[in-house]
């Protein structure tokens, strides 16, 4: 259970692939953004509304309620 871990070899490959993609996108005018994967539930309900089906609720080991956006 939990999030995925990558080995150093896997990470090197992953970084090369992402660098190639980012370079191509930037060449055509795209800009890079970075958004969090997990957010506090209260943050997302403020963005999407209380009844929204666009978020998935998760609870961390400390009992804090986190959420994952539908697009992630």
C-alpha positions in Angstrom: 0.0 0.0 0.0 1.1 3.6 -0.5 2.8 5.4 -3.3 5.2 3.9 -5.8 9.0 4.0 -5.3 11.4 4.0 -8.2 14.9 2.5 -8.2 17.9 4.8 -9.2 18.0 3.0 -12.6 14.2 3.5 -13.1 14.5 7.1 -12.0 17.3 7.9 -14.5 15.2 6.5 -17.3 12.1 8.4 -16.1 14.0 11.7 -15.9 15.4 11.3 -19.4 12.0 10.6 -20.8 10.4 13.5 -19.0 13.3 15.8 -20.0 12.7 14.9 -23.7 8.9 15.6 -23.3 9.4 18.9 -21.5 12.0 20.1 -24.0 9.6 19.3 -26.9 6.7 21.0 -25.2 8.7 24.1 -24.3 9.9 24.3 -27.9 6.3 24.7 -28.9 5.5 27.3 -26.3 4.3 25.3 -23.3 5.0 26.3 -19.8 5.9 23.9 -16.9 3.7 23.7 -13.8 3.9 21.4 -10.8 0.9 20.6 -8.7 0.6 18.4 -5.5 -0.7 14.9 -5.9 -2.3 14.8 -2.4 -4.0 17.8 -0.8 -5.9 18.4 2.4 -9.6 17.5 1.8 -10.7 21.0 3.0 -8.5 22.6 0.2 -10.1 20.5 -2.5 -13.7 20.8 -1.3 -13.1 24.6 -1.4 -12.1 24.2 -5.1 -14.7 21.6 -6.3 -17.5 21.9 -3.8 -18.6 19.6 -1.0 -20.7 17.3 -3.1 -18.2 16.9 -5.9 -17.4 13.5 -7.3 -14.2 14.9 -8.7 -12.1 14.0 -5.6 -11.0 10.7 -3.9 -10.7 10.7 -0.2 -7.7 9.1 1.5 -6.7 8.9 5.2 -3.0 9.0 6.1 -1.6 6.9 8.9 -2.0 9.8 11.4 -5.7 10.0 10.6 -5.6 13.2 8.6 -8.1 13.3 5.7 -6.3 13.9 2.4 -7.8 13.9 -1.1 -6.6 13.0 -4.6 -8.0 15.0 -7.5 -9.8 13.1 -10.2 -7.2 13.9 -12.9 -4.4 12.4 -10.8 
